[in-house]
Amino acid sequence: VQLVESGGGLVQPGGSLRLSCVASGFTFSGAVMRWYRQAPGKERELVAAISSVGDSTAYADSVKGRFTISRDNAKDTVYLQMNSLKPEDTAVYYCNAWRPRWGNSWGQGTQVTVSS
């Protein structure tokens, strides 16, 4: 199982970034996909989740209306579109896959820094 995130970087407040996570080594269409983030000194928190077929999504209150999670099962890829970014969105963002029987798998993370 491998999850590889990309798309992080430095952005000014109010800006946008699109994170991608490419999966391999398992049946991507059978997994619930999630994005988590962890800021320095804080616990890892769930940001957004999407069902295996993409018909259901959920978001943390702090990102509702600004972030959008989506997936392309033909490309084994999940995305996180982040708009109207705030300094408090600064964190390492992790891709997570959950599968029945197998549980959680994690990517290595990608740094997002929102600063002027």
Secondary structure, DSSP 8 states (H G I E B T S, - for coil): -EEEEE--EEE-TT--EEEEEEEESS-GGGSEEEEEEE-TTS--EEEEEE-TTSS-EEE-TTTTTTEEEEEETTTTEEEEEE-S--GGG-EEEEEEEEETTTEEEE---EEEEE--
